[in-house]
Amino acid sequence: MRPQENSYGDYYTNYISLVDENDLFSALANSANRSLSFWSKLSEEQGNYRYAEGKWSIKELLQHIIDTERIFSYRALAFARSETIAIPSYDENKYAHNCHADSRTLQSLSDELNGLRKSTIQLFQSFSNKALDLVGSASNSPLSPRAAGYILVGHEIHHINVVKDKYLK
C-alpha cells in the first residue's frame, strides 16, 4: 500500500511519484537491485566528475543519497516507535561539504549504499502495518514511516535521473 497523502509533506510528492511499486518492500528491494547495477557501471573518473563549478561530484551525490537514507530511516524508526518530538531538517549542502566523498572510491560508496539498503529493508520489515502508518513531524511536515520508505526510494531514483541527465551526457 502506498502512503496516504496526509502522511507526508507536499515537498515529497515528486519523490513518491517516482516509485512505481505499490508495495514498500518491493520498492525497497527493486531499488536496491537497480541501484547496484547503476552505480557499479560508473568509472572512478566519472565518480569525480562535476557538470559545473560548485556542483557536487557524482561521489558526493552518492554520499548524499546514503546520508539521506540514514536520516529517513532514523525518522521512520522514531515515528514507528511513537516519537512525539518533531525532528528538525538537515542542511544537505553542509553534509556534502563535510563528507569527503571524493577521497573515497566509487566502489566503497556503492558498497556502503548496498549494505545500508539491506539494513534499511530489515528495519522496515520490523515495523508492523500499524507502525508504518503512524505519523510524526519532521522538517515541519507530517511523515509516516511508510512515506519515509517511499521517499528514500524516490529520492534515489531522482538523483540517478539527475546523474543520467546532467553528468553522463
C-alpha positions in Angstrom: 0.0 0.0 0.0 1.3 3.5 -0.9 1.5 6.2 1.8 -1.6 8.3 2.4 -1.3 11.9 1.1 -1.7 13.3 4.6 1.3 11.3 5.9 4.0 13.4 4.2 4.6 17.0 3.2 3.9 18.4 -0.2 7.7 18.7 -0.9 8.0 14.9 -1.1 5.2 14.3 -3.6 7.6 14.3 -6.5 9.8 11.6 -4.9 6.9 9.4 -4.0 5.5 9.7 -7.5 8.8 8.3 -9.0 8.2 5.0 -7.2 6.2 2.5 -9.4 5.6 -0.2 -6.8 2.5 -0.2 -4.7 4.3 -2.3 -2.0 7.0 -0.7 0.1 9.1 -3.9 0.5 9.1 -4.5 -3.3 10.0 -0.9 -3.9 13.0 -1.1 -1.5 14.2 -4.4 -2.9 13.8 -3.4 -6.6 15.5 -0.1 -5.9 18.5 -1.9 -4.3 18.9 -4.0 -7.4 18.6 -1.1 -9.8 21.0 1.0 -7.7 23.7 -1.7 -7.5 23.5 -2.1 -11.3 23.6 1.6 -12.0 26.4 2.7 -9.7 28.7 -0.3 -10.5 28.8 0.7 -14.2 30.4 4.1 -13.4 34.2 4.5 -13.5 36.3 6.2 -10.9 36.9 9.1 -13.3 33.1 9.5 -13.7 32.7 9.4 -9.9 34.9 12.6 -9.6 33.1 14.5 -12.4 31.1 17.7 -11.7 29.0 19.0 -14.5 29.6 22.6 -13.4 31.6 24.5 -10.9 30.1 24.4 -7.4 28.1 21.3 -8.2 28.5 18.1 -6.3 30.6 15.3 -7.8 28.9 12.0 -8.5 30.7 10.6 -5.4 29.3 13.5 -3.3 25.8 12.9 -4.8 26.0 9.2 -3.9 27.1 10.1 -0.4 24.1 12.4 -0.2 21.9 9.5 -1.1 23.5 7.4 1.7 23.1 10.2 4.2 19.5 10.8 3.3 18.7 7.1 3.5 20.2 7.1 7.0 18.2 10.2 8.1 14.9 9.0 6.7 15.5 5.5 8.2 16.0 7.2 11.6 12.9 9.3 11.1 10.9 6.1 10.2 12.3 4.4 13.3 11.4 7.3 15.6 7.8 7.6 14.3 7.3 3.8 14.2 8.2 3.8 17.9 5.6 6.7 18.6 8.1 9.5 18.9 6.2 12.7 19.6 9.1 15.2 19.4 9.4 16.9 16.0 12.6 16.1 14.1 14.4 19.0 12.5 15.5 19.3 8.9 19.2 19.0 7.9 21.4 21.1 5.7 22.3 18.8 2.8 24.9 21.2 1.5 26.7 21.2 4.8 26.6 17.4 4.9 28.0 17.3 1.3 30.7 19.8 2.1 31.9 17.8 5.1 31.5 14.2 3.8 34.9 13.9 2.0 33.4 11.6 -0.5 35.9 12.5 -3.2 38.6 10.9 -1.1 36.8 7.5 -1.3 36.4 5.1 -4.2 33.1 5.0 -6.0 33.1 1.2 -5.2 33.3 1.8 -1.5 30.4 4.3 -1.7 28.4 1.8 -3.7 29.2 -1.0 -1.3 28.1 1.2 1.6 24.8 2.0 0.0 24.2 -1.7 -0.8 24.9 -2.6 2.8 22.8 0.2 4.1 19.8 -0.8 1.9 19.9 -4.3 3.3 19.8 -2.8 6.8 17.0 -0.4 5.8 14.9 -3.3 4.4 15.4 -5.2 7.7 14.4 -2.1 9.6 11.2 -1.6 7.7 10.3 -5.3 7.8 10.5 -5.0 11.6 7.6 -2.5 11.6 4.0 -3.6 12.0 1.5 -2.3 9.4 0.1 -0.1 12.1 3.6 1.3 12.9 4.2 2.0 9.2 1.3 4.4 9.2 2.0 6.3 12.5 2.6 10.0 11.7 5.2 12.2 13.3 6.7 15.6 12.3 10.0 16.0 10.5 11.2 19.2 8.8 8.0 20.9 9.8 5.9 18.4 7.8 4.0 15.2 8.6 5.8 12.0 8.0 4.9 8.3 8.4 7.5 5.5 8.3 5.7 4.2 5.1 6.1 7.6 3.5 9.8 7.8 4.6 10.4 4.5 2.9 8.9 5.7 -0.4 10.7 9.0 -0.1 14.1 7.4 0.2 13.4 5.2 -2.8 12.1 8.1 -4.9 15.0 10.3 -3.7 17.5 7.8 -5.1 15.6 7.5 -8.4 15.5 11.3 -8.7 19.3 11.5 -8.2 20.0 8.7 -10.6 17.9 10.5 -13.2 20.0 13.7 -12.4 23.2 11.7 -13.0 21.9 10.4 -16.3 20.7 13.8 -17.5 23.4 16.1 -16.3 26.6 14.1 -15.6 26.6 11.3 -18.2 25.6 13.3 -21.3 
